[in-house]
Amino acid sequence: MFPYFCLAQGATHEVKGTTGNIEDHEWVQQTLNGLLLQEKVGQMLQVRYYADYEGFDNAEYKYLRDEIQKYRLGSVVLGMHFNKSGPVRTSPLNAAKVANRLQTDSKLPLLLAADLERGVASRLNVSNDSPAVLSHTIQTTYPITSTLNF
């Protein structure tokens, strides 16, 4: 459901079955070559994020943003908070806003994931068209440019 871009390290060779162009591959190689070992490790790590932040000035969001920037974390997974009444569900639009803001605040593209083992409705307040709205909102801002198959 979430579009993504993933950095992958490998030897320079012809990549079969890709839709990317040579500039995309050069950018990946240049970016990887410019990362410190600690930053490469950060690209392999995933942390949980939530879509119910009170705002982007919220201390919890700022902490997440700072960790992503400091360690060049490569992936985030959408989770949910729980209170005394049970799970705290938010709207797909809020989930898209947070995902888009995380992409903007990250120095490198993030792999976006979601913990949806019981379906979208278990995590978000959804209507019949919500998954399409969420997907469209994120893809409009961060379109998939290529898929790399090494």
Summary of the structure (lengths in Angstrom):
residues: 150
radius of gyration: 16.6
end to end distance: 22.4
largest distance: 54.7
contacts: 397
relative contact order: 0.23
helix: 41%
strand: 12%
